[in-house]
Amino acid sequence: MLLLSKADIEKFYTLEDCINAVGDAFRLFSEGKVQVPLRTQIKKHNDQDTFLCMPAFCEEYDASCVKVLNIDAKTGVVDTVMDGSYVTQLRTGAASGVAFKYLAKQNCRKGALIGTGGQAATQLETMLIVRDLEEVQVSDLDYDRAVEFAEKMSQKLAKYGTKITAAKNGNEAVTDADLVISVTPSKQPVYDAEKIKPGATVSGVGSYQPDMEETPVELVEKADKIYFDSKDAVLAEAGDILIPLDKKMITDADFTGDIGEVIGEKVVGRENDDEIIFFKTVGIAAQDLTTAKSIHDKAVEQGFGTYWND
């Protein structure tokens, strides 16, 4: 059995690798080639801490997984155990990357990132990979934390040549932004819908419970197109969509489709540079599967990790 730590994975696996893997995940999922039961959630009594179980199986990929495990699809023998937190960071960032790759207009100048928690670093880098941005403004409820994050990421991502600065609030960050990512557990909107300009592509990442609402309902209502990683998964748990649905500000008729259907050319993507596009992701186990499998394969090919033999 191969053991891979975060430090191991960082030596040979890139976020760009992951964007390619997650693109496969969305395409295969939309083609019905990945078995992905809705994830099991177990909440603690504080109603905040959540335990998640996300299994998946794909015969075409010859692999199955349960979040942190890459399990041999033929024998059930565990091939690899890897750092699940880092896999989650990679594949969650890559989801926004895939959405921007296929849905954002080509000429983008400014990005905005709201939230500087554990998922923020890959969310920021994914914008820089798929579009050549001049600047990204970062905001957080704690301005000092936003400043610290921006300074750290300016050094870490210097190779992209993008100016990364802290904004005083979400509205300042999203003003004139072509790409917007929110990755917070907020139960109220983190910016005003009127600040989102025509042509912007917005990725809502943080809302994964019915009472979470980081995206303003007015933005969802005025979006020209709405896409999902998985419509079923989003409608099972994401307040960003459930709340405007409940308020009858949107209906099923407003949903354009899953991003995998765009990749497979079964659903139309962006049609002009003025459309406001909203992509909602809650994460599906297909992403974990293709990411874990691609990490495993590259580790074996290049000789990384530690083998544990009984």
C-alpha positions in Angstrom: 0.0 0.0 0.0 1.3 3.4 -1.0 1.3 6.2 1.6 1.3 9.8 0.3 1.5 12.9 2.6 0.8 16.4 1.5 4.6 17.1 1.3 4.9 14.1 -1.0 2.1 15.2 -3.3 3.4 18.8 -3.5 6.7 17.4 -5.0 5.2 16.0 -8.2 1.6 17.0 -8.5 0.3 20.4 -9.6 -3.0 22.2 -9.5 -3.0 22.3 -13.3 -2.8 18.4 -13.2 -5.8 18.5 -10.9 -7.8 20.8 -13.2 -7.4 18.2 -16.0 -8.4 15.4 -13.6 -11.5 17.3 -12.3 -12.5 18.1 -15.9 -12.6 14.4 -16.5 -14.6 13.9 -13.3 -17.3 16.4 -14.4 -17.5 14.9 -17.9 -17.7 11.3 -16.8 -20.2 12.2 -14.1 -22.5 13.9 -16.6 -22.2 10.9 -18.9 -23.4 8.7 -16.1 -20.1 6.8 -15.9 -19.4 7.5 -12.3 -21.5 6.1 -9.4 -21.7 8.9 -6.9 -24.2 8.5 -4.0 -25.1 11.7 -2.3 -22.6 12.2 0.4 -23.5 11.3 4.0 -23.4 14.1 6.5 -23.2 13.6 10.2 -23.4 16.8 12.3 -22.3 17.3 15.9 -24.7 18.8 18.4 -23.2 22.3 17.9 -24.7 22.1 14.3 -21.4 23.4 12.9 -18.9 20.5 12.8 -19.7 18.0 10.1 -18.4 14.6 9.2 -18.7 13.7 5.5 -18.4 10.4 3.7 -18.1 10.5 -0.1 -17.8 7.2 -2.0 -17.4 6.9 -5.8 -16.7 4.3 -8.4 -15.8 4.6 -12.1 -15.3 1.6 -14.2 -13.7 3.6 -17.0 -11.1 4.9 -14.6 -10.8 1.5 -13.1 -10.9 2.9 -9.6 -13.1 3.5 -6.6 -12.5 5.7 -3.6 -13.9 6.8 -0.3 -12.6 10.4 0.0 -9.0 9.7 1.2 -8.7 6.2 -0.1 -7.9 5.0 -3.6 -9.2 1.5 -3.7 -8.5 -1.2 -6.3 -11.7 -1.5 -8.2 -11.2 -5.2 -9.0 -10.0 -6.7 -5.7 -11.1 -4.2 -3.1 -7.5 -4.0 -1.9 -6.5 -0.5 -0.7 -3.8 0.7 -3.1 -3.1 4.1 -1.6 -3.8 6.2 1.4 -3.2 9.9 0.9 -3.7 13.3 2.7 -7.5 13.8 2.3 -7.4 17.5 3.4 -4.9 18.3 0.6 -6.9 16.3 -2.0 -9.9 18.3 -1.0 -8.1 21.6 -1.4 -6.8 20.6 -4.8 -10.0 19.3 -6.3 -12.1 22.1 -4.8 -9.8 24.7 -6.3 -9.8 22.8 -9.6 -13.6 22.9 -9.8 -13.5 26.7 -10.0 -10.7 26.3 -12.5 -12.7 24.0 -14.8 -15.7 26.4 -14.6 -13.6 29.4 -15.5 -11.8 27.5 -18.3 -15.1 26.7 -20.0 -17.4 29.5 -18.9 -15.3 32.7 -18.4 -14.8 35.1 -21.2 -11.3 35.0 -22.7 -10.1 38.5 -21.9 -10.2 38.8 -18.1 -8.2 41.4 -16.2 -9.3 41.3 -12.5 -10.1 38.5 -10.1 -11.8 38.6 -6.7 -11.5 36.1 -3.9 -13.7 36.3 -0.8 -12.6 34.2 2.1 -9.0 33.3 3.2 -9.6 29.9 4.9 -8.1 26.5 4.2 -9.6 26.3 0.7 -8.5 29.8 -0.4 -5.0 29.2 -1.7 -6.0 26.8 -4.4 -9.0 28.9 -5.3 -6.7 31.8 -5.9 -4.1 29.9 -7.9 -6.8 28.3 -10.2 -7.8 31.8 -11.4 -4.2 32.5 -12.4 -3.8 29.2 -14.2 -6.8 29.5 -16.5 -6.8 33.3 -17.2 -4.0 35.8 -17.4 -5.0 38.3 -14.7 -3.4 41.6 -14.0 -4.7 41.7 -10.4 -6.7 39.8 -7.8 -8.2 41.5 -4.7 -8.8 39.4 -1.6 -11.2 40.1 1.2 -12.0 38.5 4.5 -14.1 39.5 7.6 -10.7 40.1 9.3 -8.9 42.7 7.1 -5.5 41.9 8.8 -5.9 38.3 7.8 -6.7 39.3 4.3 -3.5 41.5 4.2 -1.4 38.6 5.6 -2.9 36.1 3.1 -2.3 38.5 0.1 1.3 39.1 1.1 1.9 35.3 1.5 0.3 34.4 -1.8 2.1 37.3 -3.6 5.3 35.5 -2.8 4.1 32.0 -3.3 2.5 32.8 -6.7 5.0 35.3 -7.9 5.7 33.3 -11.1 2.2 34.4 -12.5 3.1 38.1 -12.3 -0.3 39.0 -10.9 -0.7 41.8 -8.4 -2.5 40.3 -5.3 -3.8 42.8 -2.7 -6.2 42.9 0.2 -9.6 44.7 -0.2 -11.4 46.3 2.7 -14.6 44.4 2.0 -16.3 42.1 -0.4 -17.8 44.9 -2.4 -14.5 46.5 -3.1 -13.0 43.1 -4.1 -15.8 42.2 -6.7 -16.1 45.7 -8.2 -15.0 45.5 -11.9 -13.9 41.8 -11.4 -14.2 39.4 -14.3 -13.7 36.3 -12.1 -15.2 36.0 -8.6 -14.8 33.2 -6.1 -16.5 33.2 -2.7 -15.4 30.4 -0.3 -16.9 31.2 3.1 -19.4 29.5 5.5 -21.4 32.8 5.7 -25.1 32.7 6.3 -25.5 36.1 4.7 -24.3 37.5 1.4 -20.6 38.6 1.3 -21.1 41.2 -1.4 -23.9 43.1 -3.1 -25.3 41.7 -6.4 -25.2 45.2 -8.1 -21.4 45.2 -7.8 -21.1 42.2 -10.2 -20.5 43.6 -13.7 -21.8 42.2 -17.0 -19.5 39.5 -18.3 -18.4 38.3 -14.9 -18.2 34.6 -14.0 -18.9 33.8 -10.4 -18.0 30.6 -8.6 -19.9 30.0 -5.3 -17.8 27.5 -3.4 -18.5 27.9 0.3 -22.2 27.3 0.8 -22.8 23.6 1.5 -25.6 23.7 4.0 -29.2 24.9 3.4 -28.8 27.9 5.7 -25.6 29.1 4.2 -26.0 32.1 1.8 -22.7 33.7 0.8 -24.1 34.5 -2.7 -26.8 37.2 -2.8 -30.2 35.9 -4.1 -30.3 39.0 -6.4 -27.1 37.8 -8.1 -28.5 34.3 -8.7 -31.8 35.9 -10.0 -30.0 38.1 -12.5 -27.5 35.6 -13.7 -27.9 34.8 -17.4 -26.8 31.2 -16.9 -26.6 29.0 -13.9 -24.4 25.9 -13.9 -23.6 23.2 -11.3 -21.0 20.5 -10.6 -24.1 18.4 -9.9 -27.6 19.7 -9.8 -28.8 16.9 -7.6 -26.0 17.5 -5.1 -26.5 21.3 -5.0 -30.3 21.0 -4.6 -29.7 18.6 -1.7 -27.8 21.0 0.4 -26.7 24.4 -0.9 -28.4 27.5 0.4 -27.1 29.6 -2.4 -29.7 27.9 -4.7 -32.2 26.6 -2.2 -32.9 30.0 -0.7 -33.7 31.9 -3.9 -35.8 28.8 -5.0 -37.8 29.0 -1.8 -38.3 32.7 -2.3 -39.5 32.0 -5.9 -36.9 34.3 -7.3 -35.7 31.5 -9.6 -37.2 28.2 -10.8 -35.8 25.0 -12.4 -36.2 26.7 -15.8 -33.4 29.0 -14.9 -30.8 26.2 -14.5 -28.6 25.8 -17.6 -27.0 22.5 -16.7 -24.0 20.7 -15.1 -20.5 21.8 -16.1 -19.7 18.3 -17.3 -22.5 18.7 -20.0 -20.7 21.8 -21.2 -17.4 19.9 -21.4 -19.2 17.1 -23.3 -20.8 19.7 -25.6 -24.3 18.7 -24.7 -25.2 22.0 -23.1 -24.3 25.5 -24.3 -21.7 27.5 -22.5 -21.0 31.2 -22.6 -22.4 32.8 -25.7 -21.2 36.4 -25.4 -18.9 38.6 -23.2 -21.8 40.3 -21.4 -23.4 37.3 -19.8 -23.2 37.0 -16.0 -22.6 33.4 -15.3 -23.0 31.7 -11.9 -21.4 28.3 -11.1 -22.4 26.6 -7.9 -20.3 23.7 -6.6 -20.7 21.7 -3.4 -18.1 19.0 -4.4 -18.8 15.5 -5.6 -16.9 12.3 -5.0 -16.2 12.0 -8.7 -13.7 14.8 -8.2 -12.0 12.9 -5.3 -11.9 9.8 -7.4 -10.2 11.3 -10.5 -7.9 13.4 -8.4 -6.8 10.6 -6.2 -6.3 8.2 -9.1 -4.2 10.8 -11.1 -2.1 11.4 -8.0 -1.6 7.7 -7.4 -0.6 7.1 -11.0 1.9 9.9 -11.2 3.4 8.9 -7.8 3.9 5.4 -9.0 5.3 6.6 -12.3 7.8 9.0 -10.7 8.6 7.0 -7.6 7.2 9.1 -4.8 5.7 8.1 -1.5 6.3 5.3 1.0 5.2 1.7 0.8 3.7 0.1 3.8 3.7 -3.7 3.6 1.9 -6.0 6.1 
